[in-house]
Amino acid sequence: MAWRSCSVLLRLTGEDALRSSARGGRWPQSFQQRCGFRKAGRKPEYKKAEEEPGPPHSESSDAVVHRRTPTPHWDQQAPPSSPRAFSRLIRPLVFTVGFTGCSFGSAAIWQYESVKFRVQSLFSEIKADWLEKLHPQKRGDVRKEINQWWSSLSEGQRTVAGIIAANAAVFCCWRVPSLQRSMIKYFTSNPASKTLCSPMLLSTFSHFSFFHMAANMYVLWSFSTSAVSMLGKEQFLAVYLSAGVVSTFVSYVSKMATGRFGPSLGASGAIMTVLAAVCTKMPEAKLAVIFLPMFTFTAANALKAIVAMDTAGLVLGWKFFDHAAHLGGALFGIWYILFGHELIWKNREPFVKLWHDLRTRGGPGGGGDRGGSM
């Protein structure tokens, strides 16, 4: 969500909007009128007068042509002040609430299954260690070296490794020319686009610039150990994925309210949630900038500065970053640590019990319960 646009992306977006308008059947006529409006006859003007009630000579032909000509710029595809435009946010709102609920529900089930699997596989792990002592692997085995490196990582770093790999894969897809139209449609979020819901999640894994992706992934890697040790890997992934959708929805609302439309992409909204959660939970932790390690500051002060900068960018209309998504992600992280953890995660027990009953209904215990009730 960090960079709202770049020159190549906007050029591709403009071409896509041009093609979509041409398919709709309205752009070719108006485009011809723009190119040769000096020869515009009276029939189009008379037809316009019939379509819209009012005085037939209230507008000149040049004014009619100019008003009817759609612009190829992305940020004028939807009127921001009309109630119909704001009604486009209903589906994204439902998707945000539903996806957040599914994320935390899946995380609770995943945690239950992980604990159950650990208990059941305890004997298998002991047996595997015994067999490894009997048949030790060679020192130069590549697989053993990879396993040793993987084991040396913290649980948080192992958790975000999959996220980083997904971002790298999407970045490579941006380099394929034949995928450009699909990438713009599904991996950039814009409330003026026809596709609204799926880009809210997919754009969280999308980066067009390598520097943009590298900076985001470095911050995610740096805070992963603290965040996962604080939340657990299941809850962390639920928070991260939900934060990507929530921050995109806040960006949608801001763009609709201000009329500053444009494509957004990047993981900064979700990463801001992780950063804000860690800074809220550990406000006295010392942080430093990678290029200036001699200057340290507390996590609380860093969070205040980031929120203040994004608030100023949102109010002043800075366009280099999607400040609404940053601010939405940060506020979601603060809210989750202060209230959301107690409200959502600590109340998962009834849902986990329901899943346990469904999971064991066909087993011996489930049959005994049915027999006792009868």
HELIX and SHEET records of a PDB file:
HELIX    1   1 SER A    7  GLY A   24  1                                  18    
HELIX    2   2 TRP A   27  CYS A   35  1                                   9    
HELIX    3   3 PHE A   37  LYS A   39  5                                   3    
HELIX    4   4 ARG A   42  GLU A   51  1                                  10    
HELIX    5   5 SER A   61  ARG A   68  1                                   8    
HELIX    6   6 TRP A   74  GLN A   76  5                                   3    
HELIX    7   7 PRO A   83  PHE A   86  1                                   4    
HELIX    8   8 SER A   87  LEU A   89  5                                   3    
HELIX    9   9 ILE A   90  GLN A  120  1                                  31    
HELIX   10  10 LEU A  122  LEU A  134  1                                  13    
HELIX   11  11 VAL A  142  SER A  152  1                                  11    
HELIX   12  12 GLU A  155  TRP A  174  1                                  20    
HELIX   13  13 PRO A  177  LEU A  179  5                                   3    
HELIX   14  14 GLN A  180  TYR A  186  1                                   7    
HELIX   15  15 SER A  198  LEU A  202  1                                   5    
HELIX   16  16 SER A  203  PHE A  205  5                                   3    
HELIX   17  17 PHE A  210  LEU A  231  1                                  22    
HELIX   18  18 LYS A  233  THR A  258  1                                  26    
HELIX   19  19 SER A  268  LYS A  281  1                                  14    
HELIX   20  20 ALA A  299  LEU A  316  1                                  18    
HELIX   21  21 HIS A  323  TRP A  335  1                                  13    
HELIX   22  22 TYR A  336  GLY A  340  3                                   5    
HELIX   23  23 HIS A  341  LEU A  343  1                                   3    
HELIX   24  24 TRP A  345  ASN A  347  5                                   3    
HELIX   25  25 GLU A  349  ARG A  359  1                                  11    
HELIX   26  26 PRO A  364  SER A  373  1                                  10    
SHEET    1   A 2 LYS A 286  VAL A 289  0                                        
SHEET    2   A 2 LEU A 292  THR A 298 -1                                        
END                                                                             
